[in-house]
């Protein structure tokens, strides 16, 4: 069942799930792909990422950016969408006070979400899936010291090897890069492998560190 999270001038449609064994050890915010290209919180990569987080013992909050689904407002070029991410973190932090949270994003959601997660002290770990480096700057991650998982496909048309490898060479040891062989930008046939990578990363993340 969906509900609404109050954002900055908008109401954000959301879905929240907790692991079967409650309470969860922490919780994760998930950020979906580009609103202008059909991205919603029900995107299959985001849905499978949510399953991965639940398997790792985390509660999961998925939400629609402004202008998507029943969320009010309209697309804001990634600016207002950062406010949406902050509102989702606020809601989750109020439910899990004092616990470090995780944040995951796919494609556009990786770019928008991780900008917020990198600077928000309440976020303790991050996963970005298929970062569209051909279109957006991800250099903000160079200063990121939080445990971070980067997953990209070897045939991702929006994340060329040379761009990913150049960035990876500048990233701190807290960031792990995993390249899924044969996968395109949408992980069309490799979602089980991506789900396993995210589950393992979140299980190994030391929430108390």
Secondary structure, 3 states (H helix, E strand, C coil): CCEEEECCCCEEEEEEECCCCCCCCEEEEEECCCHHHCCCCCCHHHHHHHHHHHHCCEEEEEECCCCCCCCCCCCCCCCHHHHHHHHHHHHHHHHCCCCCEEEEEECHHHHHHHHHHHHCCCEEEEEEECCCCCCCCCHHHHHCCCEEEEEEECCCCCCCHHHHHHHHCCCCCCEEEEEECCCCCCCCCCHHHHHHHHHHHHHHCCCCC
